[in-house]
Amino acid sequence: MGVDIGSIVPKKEISFDDLSNKIIVVDAFNTLYQFLATIRQPDGTPLIDRKGNITSHLNGLYYRSLNLMAKGIKLIYVFDGKSPEQKYAEKERREKIKEEARKKYAEALETGEIEEAAKYARQTIRLTEEMVKEAKALLDAMGLPYIQAPSEGEAQAAYMAKNRKEIYAVGSQDYDSLLYGAPRLILNLTLAKKRKLASGAKIPINPQLIELDNVLNSLQIDLDRLICLGIIVGTDFNNGIRGIGPKKALNIVKQFKYPIEIFRYIEKKYVLDFDWKEIFELFKKPEIKKDFDYEFKKPNKEKIIKILCYEHDFSEERVIHALEKFEKSQEEKKQESLKRWF
């Protein structure tokens, strides 16, 4: 779910040309959840193979990654490790919501309310260890590197973007990486032209760039107070303070210089049912892997076909067509580079 600060964060619309030849570290769990939520049948049923295994995550990962690679974008995926203890209470709360959604999904299917069923189906998403394993195998076959984070993937991604000059940004639909200090965040890293809202309406989408320095300057706060703002609104580690949205939270944090002053004020005015210091430290000093290596390789056609077509019943013709389209784009880029020398 992530921290909900999108309404107050300045964004700049960009094109895929702006991202060509740039390395972007992608939050793998965030991306896979997105595929599981959106790549579904009209009644909300995910894509499955003949054995009944869900394949929506593999479908999205393969076709989106290839399309972005064809645009010249270099992707590194980062996977979550063990969650901090503070996350388990929030996970339990969300699991209860999912269980209720499962019941409503079954009821909607029984009564033939297809649109209602699809709405509840998206709320029942579960990313399993097997799905993660399958995603990593596919990335290997595609020649795309991935990093296994010891804990939160977005914390690892933010560290990588901060500490390696060649890495341009973090790619995610959540804003958490900003709280971890990522210098840049790219939203809407997809070639889809429109996004369907819960209401059913479709809105146009383009990649958006968020720069941390611009965020802090625009909001007139520092990173510590941005973290406090996120905690007040609610993070993956805690519920937000009841009655405080992003704008009100911003007004509060701007009144004080230090986190301890902010939460002294909160304790006097509102109900504070979590240890803010623990959560603050999770963002300031996350568990990350400081030493990491990565290498971009050419896609292995035979491995890709084996995983997608032989193991999961994808259309071989469509899989090969997408790969050939990518290879053609790479050849065209080489030809363009050669022309510049003459």
C-alpha positions as CSV (number, residue, x, y, z in Angstrom):
1,M,0.0,0.0,0.0
2,G,2.8,2.4,0.9
3,V,2.6,5.9,2.3
4,D,-0.2,8.1,0.9
5,I,1.5,11.5,0.2
6,G,0.9,11.7,-3.5
7,S,-1.6,14.6,-3.2
8,I,1.1,17.0,-1.9
9,V,4.2,15.8,-3.7
10,P,5.2,17.8,-6.8
11,K,5.6,15.7,-10.0
12,K,6.9,16.3,-13.5
13,E,5.5,14.5,-16.5
14,I,8.3,13.0,-18.6
15,S,8.7,10.9,-21.7
16,F,10.3,7.5,-22.2
17,D,13.0,9.2,-24.3
18,D,14.0,11.0,-21.1
19,L,14.7,7.6,-19.5
20,S,16.7,6.1,-22.4
21,N,20.1,4.7,-21.4
22,K,19.2,5.2,-17.7
23,I,19.3,2.5,-15.0
24,I,16.2,2.3,-12.9
25,V,15.9,0.1,-9.8
26,V,12.4,-1.3,-9.7
27,D,10.5,-2.4,-6.6
28,A,9.7,-5.9,-7.6
29,F,7.0,-6.7,-5.0
30,N,5.2,-3.5,-5.8
31,T,5.3,-4.3,-9.6
32,L,4.3,-7.9,-9.2
33,Y,1.3,-7.0,-7.0
34,Q,0.3,-4.5,-9.7
35,F,0.3,-7.2,-12.3
36,L,-1.7,-9.6,-10.1
37,A,-4.3,-6.8,-9.5
38,T,-4.7,-5.6,-13.1
39,I,-4.0,-8.6,-15.4
40,R,-7.3,-10.5,-14.9
41,Q,-10.3,-11.8,-16.6
42,P,-13.5,-9.7,-16.7
43,D,-14.9,-11.5,-13.6
44,G,-11.6,-10.8,-11.6
45,T,-10.1,-14.2,-12.2
46,P,-6.3,-14.0,-12.7
47,L,-4.6,-15.6,-15.7
48,I,-3.8,-19.3,-15.1
49,D,-2.1,-22.1,-16.9
50,R,-3.5,-25.6,-17.5
51,K,-2.4,-26.8,-14.0
52,G,-4.3,-23.9,-12.4
53,N,-1.2,-21.9,-11.5
54,I,-1.5,-18.1,-11.6
55,T,0.5,-16.5,-14.4
56,S,-0.6,-12.9,-14.3
57,H,2.7,-11.8,-12.7
58,L,4.8,-13.6,-15.4
59,N,2.7,-12.1,-18.2
60,G,3.2,-8.5,-16.9
61,L,6.9,-9.0,-16.0
62,Y,7.8,-10.4,-19.4
63,Y,5.9,-8.0,-21.7
64,R,6.4,-4.8,-19.7
65,S,10.1,-5.4,-19.1
66,L,10.7,-6.2,-22.8
67,N,8.9,-3.1,-23.9
68,L,10.8,-0.8,-21.5
69,M,14.1,-2.5,-22.5
70,A,13.2,-1.7,-26.2
71,K,12.9,2.0,-25.1
72,G,16.5,1.8,-23.9
73,I,15.7,1.6,-20.2
74,K,17.9,-0.6,-18.1
75,L,16.0,-2.3,-15.2
76,I,17.3,-3.8,-12.0
77,Y,14.6,-5.5,-9.9
78,V,14.9,-5.5,-6.1
79,F,13.0,-8.1,-4.0
80,D,11.8,-7.8,-0.4
81,G,13.5,-9.9,2.3
82,K,12.3,-10.4,5.8
83,S,9.8,-7.8,7.0
84,P,10.6,-5.8,10.2
85,E,8.5,-6.9,13.2
86,Q,6.5,-3.6,13.0
87,K,5.1,-4.7,9.7
88,Y,3.4,-7.8,10.9
89,A,0.6,-6.1,12.8
90,E,-0.2,-4.1,9.6
91,K,-0.1,-7.3,7.6
92,E,-2.6,-8.9,9.9
93,R,-4.9,-6.0,9.6
94,R,-4.7,-6.2,5.8
95,E,-5.2,-9.9,5.8
96,K,-8.5,-9.4,7.6
97,I,-9.6,-7.0,4.8
98,K,-8.6,-9.6,2.2
99,E,-10.6,-12.3,3.9
100,E,-13.7,-10.1,3.9
101,A,-13.1,-9.3,0.2
102,R,-12.8,-13.1,-0.5
103,K,-16.3,-13.7,0.9
104,K,-17.8,-10.8,-1.0
105,Y,-16.0,-11.9,-4.2
106,A,-17.6,-15.4,-3.8
107,E,-21.0,-13.9,-3.1
108,A,-20.8,-11.6,-6.2
109,L,-19.8,-14.5,-8.4
110,E,-22.7,-16.5,-7.1
111,T,-25.2,-13.8,-7.9
112,G,-23.7,-13.0,-11.3
113,E,-22.5,-9.5,-10.4
114,I,-19.4,-9.6,-12.6
115,E,-18.2,-6.0,-12.0
116,E,-18.6,-6.4,-8.2
117,A,-16.7,-9.7,-8.3
118,A,-13.9,-8.1,-10.3
119,K,-13.6,-5.2,-7.7
120,Y,-13.4,-7.6,-4.8
121,A,-11.0,-10.0,-6.6
122,R,-8.4,-7.2,-6.8
123,Q,-8.5,-6.9,-3.0
124,T,-7.7,-10.6,-2.4
125,I,-4.2,-10.5,-4.0
126,R,-1.5,-12.7,-2.5
127,L,2.1,-12.9,-3.7
128,T,3.5,-16.3,-2.8
129,E,7.0,-17.6,-2.5
130,E,6.5,-19.7,-5.6
131,M,5.5,-16.6,-7.6
132,V,8.6,-14.8,-6.5
133,K,10.8,-17.8,-7.4
134,E,9.2,-17.9,-10.9
135,A,9.7,-14.2,-11.4
136,K,13.4,-14.4,-10.5
137,A,13.9,-17.3,-12.9
138,L,12.2,-15.3,-15.7
139,L,14.4,-12.3,-15.0
140,D,17.5,-14.5,-15.2
141,A,16.3,-15.8,-18.6
142,M,15.7,-12.3,-19.8
143,G,19.2,-11.2,-18.8
144,L,17.9,-8.7,-16.2
145,P,19.7,-8.5,-12.8
146,Y,17.9,-8.6,-9.5
147,I,19.0,-7.9,-6.0
148,Q,17.6,-9.8,-3.0
149,A,17.2,-7.2,-0.2
150,P,17.7,-8.4,3.4
151,S,14.5,-6.5,4.4
152,E,12.4,-3.8,2.7
153,G,12.9,-3.7,-1.1
154,E,12.3,0.0,-1.3
155,A,14.9,0.7,1.3
156,Q,17.4,-1.3,-0.7
157,A,16.4,0.4,-4.0
158,A,16.7,3.9,-2.4
159,Y,20.2,3.0,-1.0
160,M,21.3,1.9,-4.5
161,A,20.0,5.0,-6.2
162,K,21.7,7.2,-3.5
163,N,25.1,5.5,-3.6
164,R,25.7,4.5,-7.2
165,K,26.0,7.5,-9.6
166,E,25.1,5.3,-12.6
167,I,21.7,4.5,-11.1
168,Y,19.2,7.2,-12.0
169,A,16.1,6.5,-10.0
170,V,13.7,4.1,-8.2
171,G,10.7,2.8,-10.1
172,S,7.6,2.2,-8.0
173,Q,3.9,3.3,-7.6
174,D,4.5,3.8,-3.9
175,Y,6.2,6.9,-2.3
176,D,8.1,5.0,0.4
177,S,11.4,5.2,-1.3
178,L,11.4,9.0,-0.8
179,L,11.2,8.5,2.9
180,Y,14.3,6.3,2.6
181,G,16.1,9.1,0.8
182,A,15.9,8.0,-2.9
183,P,17.0,11.1,-4.9
184,R,14.5,10.3,-7.7
185,L,11.3,8.3,-8.0
186,I,9.6,7.3,-11.3
187,L,5.9,6.7,-11.3
188,N,3.9,5.0,-14.1
189,L,6.8,3.0,-15.5
190,T,4.5,1.4,-18.0
191,L,3.7,1.7,-21.7
192,A,-0.1,1.5,-21.0
193,K,-1.8,4.8,-22.1
194,K,-4.6,4.6,-19.6
195,R,-5.3,3.3,-16.1
196,K,-8.7,2.1,-14.9
197,L,-9.8,3.5,-11.6
198,A,-11.9,1.6,-9.0
199,S,-14.9,3.5,-10.2
200,G,-14.4,2.0,-13.7
201,A,-13.3,5.3,-15.2
202,K,-10.1,5.4,-17.3
203,I,-7.6,8.2,-17.0
204,P,-4.5,8.9,-19.2
205,I,-1.1,8.1,-17.7
206,N,2.4,9.0,-18.5
207,P,5.7,8.5,-16.6
208,Q,6.2,11.0,-13.8
209,L,9.4,12.1,-12.2
210,I,9.6,13.0,-8.5
211,E,12.9,14.5,-7.3
212,L,13.5,14.5,-3.5
213,D,15.2,17.8,-3.4
214,N,12.3,19.4,-5.2
215,V,9.8,17.8,-2.8
216,L,11.7,19.1,0.3
217,N,12.1,22.6,-1.2
218,S,8.4,22.7,-2.3
219,L,7.1,21.5,1.0
220,Q,9.6,23.6,3.0
221,I,10.7,20.7,5.2
222,D,13.7,18.4,5.6
223,L,13.9,14.6,5.2
224,D,13.4,14.0,8.9
225,R,10.1,15.9,8.8
226,L,9.1,14.2,5.6
227,I,9.5,10.9,7.4
228,C,7.4,12.2,10.3
229,L,4.7,13.3,7.8
230,G,4.6,9.8,6.4
231,I,4.3,8.2,9.8
232,I,1.4,10.6,10.7
233,V,-0.4,9.7,7.5
234,G,0.3,6.0,7.8
235,T,3.0,3.7,6.5
236,D,3.4,-0.1,6.0
237,F,4.5,-0.2,9.6
238,N,1.6,1.7,11.2
239,N,-1.9,3.1,10.8
240,G,-2.1,6.8,10.3
241,I,-3.4,9.2,13.0
242,R,-7.1,9.3,12.7
243,G,-8.4,12.7,11.5
244,I,-5.1,13.8,9.8
245,G,-4.6,13.7,6.0
246,P,-1.5,14.7,4.1
247,K,-2.2,18.4,4.0
248,K,-3.0,18.7,7.7
249,A,0.1,16.5,8.5
250,L,2.2,18.9,6.4
251,N,0.9,21.9,8.4
252,I,1.8,20.2,11.6
253,V,5.4,19.1,10.8
254,K,6.2,22.6,9.4
255,Q,5.5,24.1,12.8
256,F,8.4,22.2,14.5
257,K,12.0,21.6,13.8
258,Y,12.6,18.2,15.3
259,P,10.6,14.9,15.3
260,I,10.4,14.7,19.0
261,E,8.6,18.1,19.1
262,I,6.2,17.0,16.3
263,F,5.1,13.9,18.2
264,R,4.9,15.6,21.6
265,Y,2.3,17.8,19.9
266,I,0.6,14.8,18.3
267,E,0.4,13.0,21.7
268,K,-1.4,16.0,23.3
269,K,-3.9,16.4,20.5
270,Y,-4.5,12.9,19.1
271,V,-4.5,9.2,19.9
272,L,-1.0,7.8,19.3
273,D,-1.1,4.0,19.5
274,F,2.3,3.1,18.2
275,D,6.0,3.8,18.9
276,W,6.9,6.5,16.5
277,K,10.6,6.3,17.3
278,E,10.9,2.7,16.2
279,I,9.2,3.5,12.9
280,F,11.3,6.6,12.4
281,E,14.4,4.5,12.8
282,L,13.2,2.0,10.2
283,F,13.3,4.7,7.7
284,K,16.5,6.4,8.9
285,K,18.5,3.2,9.4
286,P,17.0,0.4,7.4
287,E,18.6,-3.0,7.0
288,I,20.2,-3.0,3.6
289,K,22.8,-4.8,1.5
290,K,25.7,-2.4,1.1
291,D,27.8,-4.6,-1.3
292,F,25.9,-5.6,-4.4
293,D,26.8,-6.4,-8.0
294,Y,24.7,-6.6,-11.1
295,E,25.2,-7.4,-14.8
296,F,23.0,-6.9,-17.8
297,K,23.0,-9.8,-20.3
298,K,21.3,-10.7,-23.5
299,P,17.9,-12.5,-23.2
300,N,18.2,-16.3,-23.5
301,K,15.4,-17.3,-26.0
302,E,15.4,-21.0,-25.1
303,K,15.1,-20.4,-21.4
304,I,12.3,-17.9,-21.9
305,I,10.3,-20.3,-24.0
306,K,10.9,-23.1,-21.6
307,I,9.6,-21.1,-18.6
308,L,6.7,-19.3,-20.3
309,C,5.5,-21.7,-23.0
310,Y,6.5,-25.2,-21.8
311,E,5.9,-24.7,-18.1
312,H,3.1,-22.1,-18.1
313,D,1.3,-22.5,-21.5
314,F,2.0,-19.1,-22.9
315,S,1.5,-18.7,-26.6
316,E,4.9,-19.5,-28.1
317,E,4.1,-17.3,-31.2
318,R,3.4,-14.3,-29.1
319,V,6.3,-14.8,-26.8
320,I,8.8,-15.1,-29.7
321,H,7.2,-12.1,-31.5
322,A,7.7,-9.9,-28.5
323,L,11.3,-11.0,-28.2
324,E,12.0,-10.5,-31.9
325,K,10.5,-7.0,-31.7
326,F,12.9,-6.2,-28.8
327,E,15.9,-7.5,-30.7
328,K,14.9,-5.5,-33.8
329,S,14.8,-2.3,-31.6
330,Q,18.3,-3.1,-30.3
331,E,19.6,-3.5,-33.9
332,E,18.0,-0.3,-35.0
333,K,19.7,1.5,-32.1
334,K,23.0,0.1,-33.1
335,Q,22.5,1.3,-36.7
336,E,21.6,4.8,-35.5
337,S,24.8,4.9,-33.3
338,L,26.9,3.8,-36.3
339,K,25.4,6.5,-38.5
340,R,26.5,9.2,-36.0
341,W,30.1,8.2,-36.6
342,F,29.9,8.9,-40.3
